[in-house]
C-alpha cells in the first residue's frame, strides 16, 4: 500500500493504538492533542508528589497490549509492567460487610455461600452461560460491524442465551440474594450503562476478567500511556501537543485534513478522530455538509452518565482499613439511585462510589508514608439541570465526609493533595457531548451495527476510534477500536 499521511485527532487509547499500528506499517502518522500530554481519559495528574490516574484504572485483557507491541516489533514488558490483582474488586454492602470478587472459581463460590448458600449452587450454570455469551461475541470485539448481516448472524444466539435481557434481570434468574444481584450485575457501570437497562451481552466483560484477570500497571495507568507514547515515537510517529483541532476539512464528501485553533492547516490523506464521535460530527464538521448525522440526530442519542471524581492524597497510610485496591461501595436504594443518575434531572441524595487505593499495590505513586486515592461517583450528564459551579464544592465535601465516617477515619485533616473533576470537565476539556463520560449508552440499539461505525458512513477517508464507536467504552474495547481502524485503512 502506498504511504499515507494520516492525522489522528486525540491521543487517547484508541487514537494511540491506531497510530502505532499504522506508523509501524510505514505511514506518516501525526497525533494532535489539545492537552500537554497524551492519554485522553487516561491522563495522569501529578500533585504534591502524588500521581493520580485521571480515568481508567481497571486493566483487563493484557493480551491486547501484548499484541499491539508485537505488531510493532517490540515487547510490552520493555515499556511497562502489569501486576495481577486479587481480589479484582471488594464490593461493600451498605452495612459494611463485603464480597471479594476473586480470580479462583472455588473461592468465589465460598464468597457466595457467605451471603446465600442456595445461590452458590447456581453459580456454575451462570458461569457456563456467560461463557457462551463470551464465545458468541468475543470474535466481533476487534472486527468492524459495518454490515447488518453481521448483526443478524449473532441475533439467534443472543436470543437463545437471553443476552438481550437487562443485565440485572438476567442475573436475577441465577441469584436470589439482593446484594449478590448487585455484585454480579455492576459491570455495565464500567462502560457507562445502567445494569437495569444494559443488555446482558455486556457480561462479556465479566468473562474478560475471569479469563485474563484484572491488572494494575506499575506507576499507574499513566505509565501505560507513557509506554504507548514512547512506542509510537519509536516506530516513527509524530506528536503535536497543546494543539486543538477545530475543523475537519471536507472536499467532495471526503476528509482532506484538519484546521487548528490558530488557523493553520495540516493536509492529510486520512483523518482518524479519537475525539468523541458526537463532538466530531457536531463541532468539527459543518452541519450543512452532514446528512446522516444531523445535530438533531446526534442530540437524540441516549448518552451515558457523567462522573464526579476526587483525587486525594493523605499524609498517613490507611493500611488498617478494610479497603482493597479496587473498592465498590453500594447503597441500599441502588435501583432508584441509578434511575436518578441515568434518567433524572437533578443530583441524587444517595451515594454509590468506586474507591481506588493504588498505594496498596504500588507505593511509588505517593510520597513515603502517604496514601493515594481516587473516588468516583456516577452523576447525571449535562442534560440534567444541575449548576456544577454551585454544587461541586458541597458535593465533594459530602463524598469525603462519607468516606471519613465509614472507611477513612480522620480523612479530611490528613489530606495534603486534592483535585476534582466534574461533568463540565468532560465537556470542556475532553470534548464529550453532554459531558457523557462514556459517550453513547451501551443499549442494544446503540451497540455493534447500530453504533456509529469505525469508518464514517458519510465521508471518505474519515475513521473513528474511541468509546463512541464499535466496540464501545472501556480500555480493551477502545484499544480494539484502534486496531479495527488500522486494519480498515491498511489490512496488510
C-alpha positions as CSV (number, residue, x, y, z in Angstrom):
1,X,0.0,0.0,0.0
2,X,1.2,3.5,-0.8
3,X,2.5,5.5,2.2
4,X,-0.3,7.7,3.5
5,X,-0.2,10.9,5.5
6,X,-2.6,10.4,8.5
7,X,-3.8,12.8,11.1
8,X,-5.1,11.4,14.4
9,X,-7.3,13.8,16.5
10,X,-6.8,13.0,20.1
11,X,-4.2,10.9,21.9
12,X,-6.4,8.6,24.0
13,X,-6.0,4.8,24.0
14,X,-7.9,4.3,20.7
15,X,-6.0,7.0,18.8
16,X,-2.6,5.9,20.1
17,X,-3.4,2.2,19.2
18,X,-4.4,3.1,15.6
19,X,-1.5,5.4,15.3
20,X,1.1,2.8,16.4
21,X,-0.2,0.1,14.1
22,X,-0.3,2.5,11.1
23,X,3.1,4.1,11.8
24,X,4.7,0.6,12.2
25,X,3.4,-0.2,8.6
26,X,5.4,2.8,7.3
27,X,2.7,5.5,7.2
28,X,3.3,9.2,8.1
29,X,1.2,9.5,11.2
30,X,0.7,12.5,13.5
31,X,-1.3,12.6,16.7
32,X,-2.7,16.0,17.5
33,X,-3.9,16.6,21.1
34,X,-5.2,19.7,22.8
35,X,-3.6,18.8,26.2
36,X,0.0,19.0,27.4
37,X,0.5,15.2,27.3
38,X,-1.2,12.1,25.7
39,X,-3.8,10.0,27.4
40,X,-7.2,11.4,26.9
41,X,-9.3,10.0,29.7
42,X,-6.1,8.2,30.8
43,X,-4.3,11.5,31.6
44,X,-2.3,11.3,34.8
45,X,-2.2,14.2,37.2
46,X,0.9,15.0,39.4
47,X,0.3,17.0,42.5
48,X,2.5,17.4,45.6
49,X,4.5,14.3,44.9
50,X,1.4,12.2,44.2
51,X,0.4,10.6,40.8
52,X,-3.3,10.3,40.2
53,X,-4.7,8.4,37.2
54,X,-7.3,10.7,35.7
55,X,-9.6,8.0,34.3
56,X,-9.4,4.2,33.7
57,X,-7.8,2.3,36.5
58,X,-9.1,-1.3,35.8
59,X,-6.8,-3.1,33.3
60,X,-8.1,-6.3,31.8
61,X,-7.1,-8.4,28.7
62,X,-3.3,-7.6,28.7
63,X,-3.0,-9.7,25.6
64,X,-4.4,-6.7,23.7
65,X,-1.4,-4.6,24.7
66,X,1.0,-7.5,24.1
67,X,-0.4,-8.0,20.5
68,X,-0.1,-4.3,19.8
69,X,3.6,-4.2,20.8
70,X,4.3,-7.4,18.9
71,X,2.7,-5.9,15.8
72,X,5.2,-3.0,16.2
73,X,8.1,-5.4,16.6
74,X,8.5,-4.6,20.3
75,X,8.0,-6.3,23.7
76,X,5.4,-4.7,26.0
77,X,7.5,-5.6,29.1
78,X,10.3,-3.3,27.9
79,X,7.8,-0.3,28.2
80,X,5.6,-1.0,31.3
81,X,4.6,-3.9,33.6
82,X,1.3,-5.3,34.7
83,X,0.7,-6.7,38.2
84,X,-2.3,-9.1,38.6
85,X,-4.7,-8.2,41.4
86,X,-6.7,-10.5,43.6
87,X,-9.3,-9.7,44.6
88,X,-10.4,-8.0,41.4
89,X,-12.8,-5.8,43.4
90,X,-14.0,-5.6,47.0
91,X,-17.7,-4.8,47.0
92,X,-19.2,-3.3,50.1
93,X,-22.7,-3.8,51.4
94,X,-24.3,-0.8,53.0
95,X,-23.8,-2.4,56.4
96,X,-20.0,-2.5,55.9
97,X,-19.7,-6.2,55.1
98,X,-18.1,-7.0,51.8
99,X,-17.8,-9.5,48.9
100,X,-14.4,-10.2,47.3
101,X,-14.5,-10.7,43.6
102,X,-11.7,-13.3,43.3
103,X,-10.0,-15.0,40.4
104,X,-10.3,-18.6,41.7
105,X,-13.6,-20.2,40.8
106,X,-14.0,-22.1,44.1
107,X,-13.1,-19.1,46.1
108,X,-15.9,-17.1,44.5
109,X,-18.3,-19.9,45.4
110,X,-17.2,-19.6,49.1
111,X,-17.8,-15.9,48.9
112,X,-21.3,-16.5,47.6
113,X,-22.0,-19.1,50.3
114,X,-21.4,-16.4,52.9
115,X,-24.3,-14.4,51.6
116,X,-26.7,-17.1,50.3
117,X,-25.7,-20.8,50.2
118,X,-28.5,-21.7,47.8
119,X,-27.2,-19.1,45.3
120,X,-23.8,-20.8,45.2
121,X,-25.5,-23.8,43.6
122,X,-26.4,-21.8,40.5
123,X,-23.1,-20.1,40.1
124,X,-21.6,-22.8,37.9
125,X,-24.6,-22.6,35.5
126,X,-24.2,-18.8,35.5
127,X,-20.6,-19.0,34.5
128,X,-21.3,-21.7,31.9
129,X,-24.0,-19.5,30.2
130,X,-21.9,-16.3,30.4
131,X,-19.0,-18.2,28.8
132,X,-21.4,-19.0,25.9
133,X,-22.1,-15.3,25.6
134,X,-18.4,-14.6,25.5
135,X,-17.8,-17.2,22.9
136,X,-20.6,-15.8,20.7
137,X,-19.4,-12.2,20.9
138,X,-15.7,-12.1,21.5
139,X,-14.8,-12.7,17.8
140,X,-16.6,-9.5,17.0
141,X,-14.8,-7.3,19.5
142,X,-11.9,-6.4,17.2
143,X,-13.7,-6.6,13.9
144,X,-15.8,-3.8,12.2
145,X,-19.5,-4.1,12.5
146,X,-20.5,-2.2,9.3
147,X,-23.0,-4.6,7.9
148,X,-26.4,-5.5,9.2
149,X,-25.9,-9.1,8.2
150,X,-23.3,-9.5,11.0
151,X,-26.0,-8.4,13.5
152,X,-28.4,-10.8,12.0
153,X,-25.8,-13.6,12.2
154,X,-25.4,-13.3,16.0
155,X,-29.1,-12.4,16.8
156,X,-30.3,-16.0,17.2
157,X,-27.5,-16.7,19.7
158,X,-28.3,-13.5,21.6
159,X,-31.9,-14.6,21.8
160,X,-31.2,-18.2,22.7
161,X,-28.8,-17.2,25.5
162,X,-31.1,-14.5,26.8
163,X,-28.3,-11.9,26.4
164,X,-30.9,-9.3,25.2
165,X,-32.4,-9.1,28.7
166,X,-31.3,-6.3,31.0
167,X,-28.3,-7.4,33.0
168,X,-29.9,-7.2,36.4
169,X,-32.9,-9.1,35.2
170,X,-30.6,-11.8,33.7
171,X,-28.6,-12.0,36.9
172,X,-31.7,-12.3,39.0
173,X,-32.6,-15.7,37.3
174,X,-29.4,-17.1,39.0
175,X,-29.1,-15.2,42.2
176,X,-31.9,-14.6,44.7
177,X,-29.9,-12.5,47.2
178,X,-30.4,-8.8,46.5
179,X,-26.8,-7.9,47.3
180,X,-25.4,-10.7,45.1
181,X,-27.6,-9.4,42.3
182,X,-25.8,-6.1,42.7
183,X,-22.4,-7.8,42.8
184,X,-22.8,-9.7,39.6
185,X,-24.6,-7.0,37.6
186,X,-22.4,-4.0,38.2
187,X,-20.1,-4.5,35.2
188,X,-22.2,-2.3,32.8
189,X,-21.3,0.7,35.1
190,X,-17.7,0.3,33.9
191,X,-18.8,1.2,30.4
192,X,-21.4,3.9,31.2
193,X,-24.5,1.7,31.3
194,X,-27.3,1.2,33.7
195,X,-27.4,-2.5,34.8
196,X,-31.2,-2.4,34.8
197,X,-31.2,-1.4,31.1
198,X,-28.0,-2.5,29.6
199,X,-28.3,-5.9,27.8
200,X,-26.7,-9.0,29.4
201,X,-24.5,-9.4,26.4
202,X,-22.1,-7.0,28.1
203,X,-21.4,-9.7,30.8
204,X,-18.8,-10.4,28.2
205,X,-16.7,-8.0,30.5
206,X,-17.0,-10.4,33.4
207,X,-15.6,-13.2,31.2
208,X,-12.7,-11.0,30.1
209,X,-11.8,-10.6,33.8
210,X,-12.2,-14.3,34.5
211,X,-10.1,-15.4,31.6
212,X,-7.3,-12.8,31.8
213,X,-7.7,-11.3,35.2
214,X,-7.7,-7.7,36.5
215,X,-4.3,-5.9,36.5
216,X,-2.6,-2.8,37.7
217,X,0.2,-1.1,35.7
218,X,3.1,-0.2,38.0
219,X,3.3,3.6,38.1
220,X,-0.4,3.8,37.3
221,X,-2.3,3.9,34.1
222,X,-0.1,6.9,33.2
223,X,2.8,4.5,32.8
224,X,0.8,2.7,30.1
225,X,0.1,5.9,28.3
226,X,3.8,6.9,28.6
227,X,4.8,3.5,27.3
228,X,2.4,3.7,24.3
229,X,3.7,7.2,23.6
230,X,7.3,6.1,23.5
231,X,6.4,3.1,21.3
232,X,4.6,5.4,18.9
233,X,7.7,7.6,18.6
234,X,9.9,4.5,18.3
235,X,8.0,3.4,15.2
236,X,8.4,6.9,13.7
237,X,5.2,8.7,14.8
238,X,4.9,12.4,15.4
239,X,3.1,14.1,18.3
240,X,1.7,17.7,18.4
241,X,0.6,18.7,21.9
242,X,-1.2,21.8,23.2
243,X,-2.8,21.9,19.7
244,X,-6.6,21.8,19.3
245,X,-8.3,20.8,16.0
246,X,-11.3,23.0,15.3
247,X,-12.4,21.6,11.9
248,X,-12.0,18.5,9.8
249,X,-11.6,19.8,6.2
250,X,-14.1,18.2,3.8
251,X,-13.9,18.3,0.0
252,X,-16.3,16.3,-2.2
253,X,-17.5,14.3,0.7
254,X,-14.0,13.3,1.7
255,X,-11.8,14.3,4.6
256,X,-8.7,16.1,3.4
257,X,-7.0,17.4,6.5
258,X,-7.6,19.4,9.7
259,X,-7.6,23.1,10.8
260,X,-6.3,24.1,14.2
261,X,-7.3,26.9,16.6
262,X,-4.7,29.3,15.2
263,X,-6.0,28.8,11.6
264,X,-3.1,26.6,10.4
265,X,-4.0,23.6,8.3
266,X,-2.5,20.1,8.0
267,X,-3.4,18.3,4.8
268,X,-3.9,14.5,5.1
269,X,-4.9,11.5,3.1
270,X,-6.8,10.1,6.1
271,X,-8.2,11.6,9.3
272,X,-8.8,9.4,12.3
273,X,-10.9,11.0,15.1
274,X,-10.2,9.7,18.6
275,X,-12.3,12.6,19.8
276,X,-15.9,11.9,20.9
277,X,-17.9,10.8,17.8
278,X,-20.8,13.1,18.7
279,X,-18.4,16.0,19.2
280,X,-16.6,15.2,16.0
281,X,-19.7,15.3,13.8
282,X,-21.4,18.1,15.7
283,X,-18.4,20.5,16.2
284,X,-15.7,19.6,13.7
285,X,-17.8,19.2,10.5
286,X,-20.3,21.9,9.4
287,X,-23.9,20.7,9.7
288,X,-24.7,21.7,6.1
289,X,-22.2,19.0,4.9
290,X,-23.8,16.3,7.0
291,X,-26.9,14.3,6.1
292,X,-26.9,11.2,8.2
293,X,-25.6,12.7,11.4
294,X,-27.5,16.0,11.8
295,X,-27.3,17.9,15.0
296,X,-30.8,16.7,15.8
297,X,-29.9,13.1,15.3
298,X,-26.8,13.4,17.4
299,X,-28.7,15.0,20.3
300,X,-31.4,12.3,20.2
301,X,-28.9,9.5,21.1
302,X,-29.1,8.3,24.7
303,X,-25.9,9.3,26.4
304,X,-24.0,7.6,29.3
305,X,-23.8,9.1,32.8
306,X,-21.1,11.5,33.7
307,X,-18.7,11.3,36.6
308,X,-17.6,13.3,39.6
309,X,-14.1,12.2,40.6
310,X,-12.0,13.4,43.5
311,X,-8.2,12.7,43.6
312,X,-6.7,13.0,47.0
313,X,-3.5,12.1,48.9
314,X,-3.1,11.7,52.6
315,X,-0.1,12.3,54.9
316,X,-0.8,9.0,56.6
317,X,-1.3,5.4,55.5
318,X,-4.6,3.6,55.9
319,X,-3.2,0.0,55.9
320,X,-5.6,-1.0,58.8
321,X,-8.7,-0.1,56.8
322,X,-10.9,-2.8,55.2
323,X,-10.2,-1.4,51.8
324,X,-8.6,-3.3,48.8
325,X,-7.1,-1.9,45.6
326,X,-10.4,-1.6,43.8
327,X,-13.5,-0.9,46.0
328,X,-17.1,-0.6,45.1
329,X,-19.4,0.9,47.7
330,X,-23.1,0.0,47.2
331,X,-26.1,1.8,48.6
332,X,-29.5,0.4,49.7
333,X,-31.6,2.3,47.2
334,X,-29.4,1.1,44.3
335,X,-32.1,0.9,41.6
336,X,-33.6,4.3,42.4
337,X,-30.2,5.9,42.5
338,X,-29.3,4.6,39.1
339,X,-32.6,5.8,37.7
340,X,-31.9,9.2,39.1
341,X,-28.4,9.2,37.6
342,X,-29.4,8.0,34.1
343,X,-32.8,9.5,33.7
344,X,-33.2,12.2,36.3
345,X,-32.7,15.9,36.1
346,X,-31.1,16.6,39.5
347,X,-28.2,15.4,41.7
348,X,-29.3,12.4,43.7
349,X,-29.1,12.5,47.5
350,X,-27.8,8.9,47.8
351,X,-24.2,7.8,47.1
352,X,-22.7,4.7,45.5
353,X,-18.9,5.0,45.0
354,X,-15.9,3.5,43.4
355,X,-12.8,4.0,45.6
356,X,-9.3,3.3,44.1
357,X,-6.5,2.8,46.6
358,X,-3.5,2.1,44.4
359,X,-0.8,2.6,47.0
360,X,-1.9,-0.8,48.5
361,X,-0.1,-2.3,45.4
362,X,2.3,0.5,44.4
363,X,3.8,2.8,47.0
364,X,5.9,4.6,44.3
365,X,3.0,6.8,43.2
366,X,2.9,8.7,46.5
367,X,5.5,10.3,48.9
368,X,6.8,7.9,51.5
369,X,4.3,7.3,54.3
370,X,1.5,8.6,52.3
371,X,-1.6,7.1,50.6
372,X,-3.1,7.9,47.2
373,X,-6.8,7.7,46.5
374,X,-9.4,8.3,43.7
375,X,-13.1,8.3,44.5
376,X,-15.6,8.3,41.7
377,X,-19.3,9.0,41.8
378,X,-21.6,8.4,38.8
379,X,-23.7,11.6,38.3
380,X,-26.1,12.7,35.6
381,X,-24.7,14.2,32.4
382,X,-25.2,17.8,31.3
383,X,-28.7,17.1,30.1
384,X,-29.7,17.4,33.7
385,X,-30.5,20.8,35.3
386,X,-27.5,20.9,37.6
387,X,-25.4,24.0,38.2
388,X,-22.0,22.4,38.8
389,X,-20.4,25.7,39.7
390,X,-22.7,26.0,42.6
391,X,-22.9,22.4,43.8
392,X,-19.4,20.9,43.2
393,X,-17.7,22.0,46.4
394,X,-20.6,20.8,48.6
395,X,-20.8,17.5,46.7
396,X,-17.1,16.9,47.1
397,X,-17.3,17.6,50.8
398,X,-20.3,15.2,51.1
399,X,-18.3,12.4,49.5
400,X,-15.2,13.0,51.6
401,X,-17.3,13.1,54.8
402,X,-19.0,9.8,53.9
403,X,-15.6,8.2,53.4
404,X,-14.3,9.6,56.7
405,X,-17.4,8.4,58.5
406,X,-17.3,4.9,57.1
407,X,-13.8,3.9,55.9
408,X,-11.1,6.5,56.4
409,X,-11.1,8.0,60.0
410,X,-9.7,11.5,60.2
411,X,-9.6,11.8,56.4
412,X,-10.1,15.5,55.9
413,X,-7.5,16.6,58.4
414,X,-5.0,14.3,56.7
415,X,-5.5,15.4,53.1
416,X,-2.4,17.1,51.6
417,X,-3.2,16.9,47.9
418,X,-6.6,17.2,46.3
419,X,-8.2,17.8,42.9
420,X,-11.6,17.0,41.4
421,X,-13.3,16.9,38.0
422,X,-17.0,17.1,37.2
423,X,-19.3,16.9,34.1
424,X,-18.2,20.3,32.7
425,X,-14.6,18.9,32.6
426,X,-15.8,16.0,30.4
427,X,-17.5,18.6,28.1
428,X,-14.9,21.3,28.0
429,X,-11.6,19.5,28.4
430,X,-12.4,16.1,26.9
431,X,-14.9,17.4,24.4
432,X,-17.6,14.8,25.3
433,X,-21.0,15.7,24.2
434,X,-23.3,16.5,27.2
435,X,-20.3,15.7,29.4
436,X,-21.1,12.0,29.0
437,X,-18.1,10.1,30.4
438,X,-18.5,7.0,28.2
439,X,-20.2,8.5,25.1
440,X,-23.3,6.8,24.0
441,X,-25.0,4.4,26.4
442,X,-24.4,0.7,25.6
443,X,-28.1,-0.1,24.8
444,X,-29.0,-2.8,22.3
445,X,-29.9,-0.3,19.6
446,X,-26.7,1.7,20.2
447,X,-24.3,-1.2,20.1
448,X,-22.4,-3.0,17.3
449,X,-24.0,-2.3,13.9
450,X,-26.2,0.4,15.5
451,X,-23.3,2.4,17.0
452,X,-21.6,4.9,14.7
453,X,-19.2,2.9,12.6
454,X,-15.4,2.9,12.7
455,X,-15.3,4.1,9.1
456,X,-17.5,7.1,8.6
457,X,-20.8,6.4,6.8
458,X,-20.8,9.9,5.3
459,X,-17.2,10.9,4.4
460,X,-14.4,9.1,2.7
461,X,-11.1,8.9,4.5
462,X,-12.6,9.6,7.9
463,X,-12.4,7.0,10.6
464,X,-13.3,6.8,14.3
465,X,-11.6,5.2,17.3
466,X,-12.8,5.5,20.9
467,X,-15.7,4.9,23.2
468,X,-18.4,6.3,20.8
469,X,-17.8,3.7,18.1
470,X,-17.6,-0.1,17.9
471,X,-17.0,-2.0,20.2
472,X,-17.6,0.7,22.8
473,X,-16.2,2.1,26.1
474,X,-13.6,0.6,28.4
475,X,-9.9,0.3,27.7
476,X,-9.9,-3.1,26.0
477,X,-12.8,-2.0,23.7
478,X,-11.2,1.4,22.9
479,X,-7.9,-0.3,22.1
480,X,-9.7,-2.7,19.9
481,X,-11.4,0.2,18.1
482,X,-7.9,1.5,17.2
483,X,-7.0,-2.0,15.8
484,X,-10.2,-2.1,13.7
485,X,-9.4,1.3,12.2
486,X,-5.8,0.5,11.4
487,X,-6.9,-2.7,9.6
488,X,-9.6,-0.9,7.7
489,X,-7.0,1.6,6.4
490,X,-4.2,-0.9,5.8
491,X,-5.1,-4.6,6.1
492,X,-1.6,-5.8,5.5
